[in-house]
């Protein structure tokens, strides 16, 4: 007895099928969590919809065709049956074959017809009245449904067995797509496989329903009693949308990467801001150039030319903050270039203070500061060249370098 698709509100059944009673989708109280998923209206998925394709070899064994693995469908069925495969797909069959209660619900190539490839055309599932296939826990969207048929229960010779006519209807998602469908007539004979294709089939819930049903037309006793009703060889369902099978990054991983990228960008912007490459702070050399240094300015190119690119042979000493080089300007002036070491703790402000202090102290006995050079990470001071070296050397150098200066002479130098 087929009691599916009713609106029962009485005692809840334990399962979807009792002996000879099919209760699939038969209860209206679909919100009751105590009800098995197969009893709820529209066979609502009990978990997260994750399926996006369906490949069934109806009435046949497991096989592969066009790189798709078709599930086997070999359960014998019966007058009232509901069979579910791991909540991926299911079928529901109802009815008894007229004149032959023992007729099989699985069909094979009993007449050894030369059946066209692929293999699934050599077997089929049939039903005397109603046969429904369900795609379960399907993702919402548009699908392409391909139904594979081959008539394998009639012959193609001039015998009585060739006179049978199988006529049935097909609906998908409740819409009739094939009416008074005759497989042998459409294919041009028995044993010939054909495909009926239906595009843009919408799944708005979580279930795809394909219904094959007999409307009382055609023969019922050729070549034997009970040979009639809907017959299907295979079902192929594929999505019309892009599918993410989880091979790529998850949404959480993508969100984490985006967040980390944003943090990295912010850090880079902060560093550039501190370095003066963005608005709000000028680069260090621009900042120093903007100050009133009250002294001359030399380009790095001028100084490199004067010192022969800081040639080691022109090095005349080592100061507290870096080496000192002798150089000759293009006008013939001899200079001493103090190159501040990159490892020096002397900052820009201290550099400016030193320049300001030396340039402000105008005294004939002090070394004269000609100017400076500030380019990139170079901080250079340009002094007049002292041929007799410095006062510090005369007072505190090696014994052979010291000058004998009495205190009166030293006082004159200072004042």
Order of alpha helices (4+ residues) and beta strands (2+ residues): beta-beta-beta-beta-beta-beta-beta-beta-beta-beta-beta-beta-beta-alpha-beta-beta-beta-beta-alpha-alpha-beta-alpha-beta-beta-beta-alpha-beta-beta-alpha-alpha
